[in-house]
Amino acid sequence: MKFQVLSIDAWGNQEEGYEWNNWHKVGFIDLSLRDTDQEIIEKMYINGFISNTTGGEVEDDGHNWVIVDKSTRAPVYAIEYGTILN
């Protein structure tokens, strides 16, 4: 399935949490609903959205698979599935 990818500008910090200040559509990515978090990270890398496959994690906010920086927990990208699956 093809999903929209958003670049996230977030405010906040690791202790108090982050809020999305703004987001921009930056492209699309093909994913399977059976893809693991690591497969999502690898596909984000292969498609040029991220520069390496380490240092990031996937969180599900109920509407997006959010790619967060593992060290700061800051959201960096989101893969929007809510408009398709919900």
RAFEN-V417779 format. One record per helix or strand. SS is the DSSP state (2 for helix, 1 for strand). FROM is the first residue (numbers start at 1). TO is the last residue. If there is no record, write none. Layout:
{{SS & FROM & TO} {SS & FROM & TO}}
This chain:
{{1 & 2 & 13} {1 & 17 & 30} {2 & 37 & 46} {1 & 56 & 60} {1 & 64 & 69} {1 & 75 & 80} {2 & 82 & 85}}
